[in-house]
Amino acid sequence: MSLTAKKVRDAKASDRTRIEWDDEVKGLGLRITPAGVKSFVLSYRADGRKRLMTLGRAAEMSLARARALASETKIQIRGGGDPLEERSARRQLPTVAEGVERFFSEYVPKRMAMGRMAETTRREYFRQSNTYILTKIGKRRICDVTRHDVEKVLAPLPPIMANRVRALVSRLFTLFEHWEYRPQHTNPARGIEKAVEDARDRTLSESEFSVLGRALDQLDGNQGAILAIRLAAITGLRIGEIKNMKWEDVDFEGSFLTLPKTKTGRRIHTLPSAALALLADAPRIGACVIPGRDPDRPLDYTSIRNHWDRACDAAGIRGARLNDLRRTIMTEAAALGVGSHLLRDMVGHKTTAMADRYARRAGAPLTELRERMGASMAAKLSNSPAADLHALPWKRKD
């Protein structure tokens, strides 16, 4: 007699496990345990062995769905497959969490040993993977992760972080393909568009610099952190480059700093007299210019940022970040008419793309150029004497 929805619903438990078989789909049955747990099962043979496969709980699956699933599975069996063997093999496939563990235990150390990954990058990857990736898809099998899964990871994140996490996911799954955890060219992050990032253009005004300087003079705390902020304001160096400075890399006689590892590789950065004066007055208690508790290791970024926040609060400066000091010095240099190539080299960008943004943002040269060109065209329209264009600020050599 065939199973019905009513029979499934009314089936009662007994003192032993029993199976009530369905006549409509051969091999399909309803298993009832002494505890009253009801599940749909499928009996079949594979390689001469009798097998019993659980399809799902009756409380979570309708009879119609159980019949359809049983029929689909039987087609697979007739093709030579063994669903239970395949299910067992699937359970052995690595999860995203296991793949990420291999990434940090095997891939990352090799990259760091080759000088191709910095410790700060490793820490940021670790933070991103634990905060955003593993919490959402860590338990999923690597082979099962879809583009939709990745999009759900990225959806709640602000644009900049979404782009960073997307890049990390793409890097991870490229490795997973290389490790043969999933088929080639199936990276689920491929094709996901980057989020639109709003370019930050905050700079500090002359008056803000003035009150910031007074706030730093009166600020109590770690003098190394305060020195780092002053050097950032004067040199345009990245705060990471400043905090990792070592005395052996500072050449007072030649007025330059050697940066062994930066985003653009090894770099020589000339130091202005004001920066050299600050360094000359700084105490030397270890290998690092900005020492932490261990004078041979740099002060952590969090301490410098906390001192920055305190100085800004004392100065009444709102909405400013440490990197705005770097943006300010570039914007002011561009306003003086400095070309993109010189701007790039001044602060150590890899290309002129970022420098071009500051050059476009600098108002004075562009405003003057537009004014003079407008006057010239107007003069031509009115048959007046042509304007003198020979002293335009953009006619310079980088």
N, C-alpha and C positions, 0 to 999 in steps of 0.2 A: 504494500500500500504506500502511495506517495506521501511525502511530508507535506504539511500545510502550515501556513502561518499560525493557525490556531493550535495545531499539534506542537509546534515549536514553543509557543508561548506557554502552553499548559503542561508540558512535560515535567514530571516530578522526579525528584532524586530517589534512589533506592540505596540499599546497603552496599552496592558495588557499582563500579563504572559500567555503563552499558551504551550501546550505539543503536539508534533507530535509523534504518536505511531508507533511502529515497528510491522509489521505483522509476521516477522520471529521468534522473541522471544516474546511471550506473556508477557505483563506487562512492557516491555522496552519502554522508550520514550525519546524524546529530548525536554527538557524544554528551552524555550527562554524567557528571561525577557525583559521588556521595555527598559532596558539599553543595551540590546544586548548580555547579558551573556548567553552562551549556556552550558547546563549540561545534562548528561545522568542520568535518574532516573528509578527506578523500583517500580511499584505499586504491592502490594501484600496484603494478609489478614493473620492475626495472632490472634488467640483467638477471632475470630469473628470481629476483628477491621480492617478497611481498613488503610493501611500504604503506605507512599510514601518515598522511600529512595533514597538519592542522591548517585550515584556511582562515579561521578567525572566530572571535567570540560571537555567539548568537545575539548578544545584547548590543553589539556594534555593527552587525551585518544582517541585512534582510535575507530571506530565503531566496528571493530572485537573484540577488547579488551573489549568493553562495553558489547557486546553480550556474550562473554565467562564469564565475571564476573557476569552478570545477571543469566546465566544458573547455575553457581556454587552456587549463593545465593539462587536460587529457590530450589535446592537440599537440602540446609541447612534448608530452611523453611519447606519443606515437612517432614523433620526429627523432626519437632516440635520446631525449633529454631525461634527466632525473632531477626534478624540482628540489627534493630534499638535499641532494648532493650540492646543487647549485646554491641553495640557501646557506648551507654550511660553509661553502667556499666564500660566499659573499660576506659572511660574518668575519672572515679572516682579513678582508680588505681593510686598509688603514683608514682611520677617521682623519678629519682635518686637524684635530688636536695632536694626533700622532705624527702627521706630516709636519706640523709646525715645530714639534719637539725635535724632529730630525733636522729641520732648518737651523735651529739654534745650536744644536749639539754637533752638527757636522759641517753644514755649509758656511755659517757665519764665522766660526773660528778660522776656516781656511781663508776666507776673504780678508779677515783682519790680519792674519799672518802674512798675506801678500801685500798688505798696505792698501787694499781696495775698499776697506770699510772702517770707519772711525768708531770709537767706543760710544760716542754720542749717538751715532746712527743705530748701533746695536740696541742701546737703551730705548730709543724712540720706537724701533720696530717691536721690541718686547712689550712696551706699553700699549702700542696700537693693537697688537695681536691679542693681548690679554683683555683689553678694555672693550674692543669693538668686534673682533673676528671670532674668538673662541666662545664668547658669551652667546653668539647668535648661531654659528654653524659648526662649533667645535665638535659636536657629537655626530655630525653628518659624515657619511662615507665620502671620501674624496671624489669617487666616481659618480656620486649622486648629486653633487652640488651643481646648481643651474645658475644661469644669468639672473633669474628672478631672485634667487637666494642672495646673491651679491648685492643686487639693487636694494633688497630689504635691509641689508647691513648698512648701506650708505645713506638710505633715505633720511634718517633723523639727524645726520651730521651736518654741521655748517660747511659751506663750500670748500674752504681750504683743507679742513680735516678730511672731508669726503674724498677729495682728490688724492690726498696722501695715503689714505687707507685703500683706495682703489688701486693705486700704484703698487702697494705692498701685496694685495690680494693677487694682482696680475703676476707679480714676481714669484709668489709662492706657487701658483698653479702652473707656471711655466716650468718650475723645478719639478712639480709633481708629475708633469708629463714626461720630463727627462728621466725621472725615477720609475716611469712606467706604472704609475698609480692610476692613470686614466689615459684614454687614447690621445694621440697627438692632435694638435690644432683644435682642442676643445676647451681652451681657457675660458671660463665663464665670465671673466672680467673684460674680455675682448669685445669691443663694440659699444661698451658703456661710455657715453659722452662725459667728458670732464665737466664738473660744475663750474659755473661762471663765478670767478672770484672778483670781488670789488677791490680794485687797486687802492691801497692805503696811501694817502697823500699828506698825512699829518706832519707838519714841521714845527719847530719851536721858533717863536718870534724873538727879536732882539731883547725885548723886555722880559720874556720868559727865561731867556738865557741868563739875564742879569739876576733875577730873583732865584733861579736855580743855583747859581754860583754862591749866592749868600746862604742859601739853605744848606748847601754842601759844606760851607765853612763852619756852620753851627751844628752840623749833624754829628751825634754821638754814635759810635758803633765801630765796625771793622774798617780800619783805615785802608786796607787793601781794596775793599769793595768801593769805597769812595774814590780811591785812585783810579780804579777801573772805569768808573763813570766819567771822571774828568778826561781820561785818555780817550774814551769813546767819543766824547764831544769834540776833542781837539784833532784827532787823527782820522776819523771816519772808519776806523777798523771795526770789524764785527766783534761783538762782545765775547764770542767764543775765542777769537784770535787773541784778544787782550788777556783774558783770564788764563790762557795757556802759555803766555809769554814766559821765557826763562832768561835769566840774566846773561847766560852765555850767548844768547841770540841777539843781545843789544850791543851795537857798536857805537859807543859815544863819539869816538874819533871820526868815524865815517858818517855819523848821523843817520844810521839806518838800522832796521830790525829785520832779521831773517825769520821768515815764517816757514818752518819745515813742512807742515801739512795744513793746507787750506782747501777750500772747495775747488780752487783752480790749480792745485798743486803747490810745489815749493815756490815761495815768492820773496823778493826783497822789497821791503817797504821803507822808503825814506821817512825820517821823523822830523817834524818841525821843531824849532828851538824850544817852543813852549812845552812840548811833550818831553824833550830831553831834560828840561829843567825839573819837571815833575819827577822823572825817573831818577835824576841825580839826588833829589832830596828824599827819595823813598828808602826805608831801611832794608838792608839785605840780610835776611835771616835764614835763607835757604836757596834752593835752586830756582824757585818760582818767584816771579815779580809780584804776582798776586797770590800769596800763599794761603792755603787752608790751615787746618789744625796741624797737619803734617806739612812743614815748610817746603818739603820737596814735592808736594802735590798741590795742584791749583785749587783755589777757592771754588766752591760749587756755585753754579749759576743762580740757584734759588736765593742765596745770601745776597748776591749783587742785586738781583731784582727787588728783593725786600728793601734794601737800602735806597734803591731808585724810587720805589713807591713812597717811602717815608719822606724823601727829599721833595718829591712832587707834591705830596700833601702839605708839607711845611711851606712850600712856595706858592700854593694855591693853583698849581698847574693841573688841568683836568684832561683826561683822555690821551695822555702821552705814554709811549712805550720806549724801551731802551733803544730799539732800532730806529726810532724817529731821530735820534742824534745823528746817525749815519745818513739818513734821508735829508736832514737839514743841511749838512755840510755839502752834500752833492747838489742840492737845489741852489744853494748860495753860489757855488762854483759855476753852475750853469748860468745863473743870472749875470755873472761877470763876463759871459761870452765864451766860456771854456767849451771846446768841442767834445763830441761823444767819445772819441778815442782816448783823449786825455782824461776825461771823467772815468772811463772804464779802468784805466791803469791806476788812477789816483786811489781808488778804493778796492781794486782787485776783483772786478767782475770778469767773467769769462768771455762775454761778448759785449757788443755795444748796445744790445737790445734794451737792457735796463737803463743804461746811461742815456739813451735816446728819450726815455720817458721823462727823465729829469730835465733834459734840454728842452723838451716841449712844454714842460710845466713852468720853466723859468720865464716870467712875464716880461722883464725889461727888454732883452734883445728882440724878442718876437714883436712886442708892442712897437718898439722903435722901427723895426723893419716894415711893419704894416703901415705905420704912419708915413714913412718916407716914400714907400711905393705908392700909397694912396695919393700923396701930394704930387708925385711924378705923373701918374696917370691923369689926375685932374688938370695939371698944367698942360698936358698934351691936348686934352679936350678943349681947353679954353685958349689954346695957342699962346700960353704964357711961357716964360723961360723955364727950361727943364730943371728939375731939382737935382742937387748934387748927390749922386749915389755912391761916390767913391769911398766914403767913410763909414759905410754900413758895418754894423758889429758882426754880421755873419761872414764878412769877407776876411777870414782869418785862416791861419794854418794850425791844424791840431798839433 
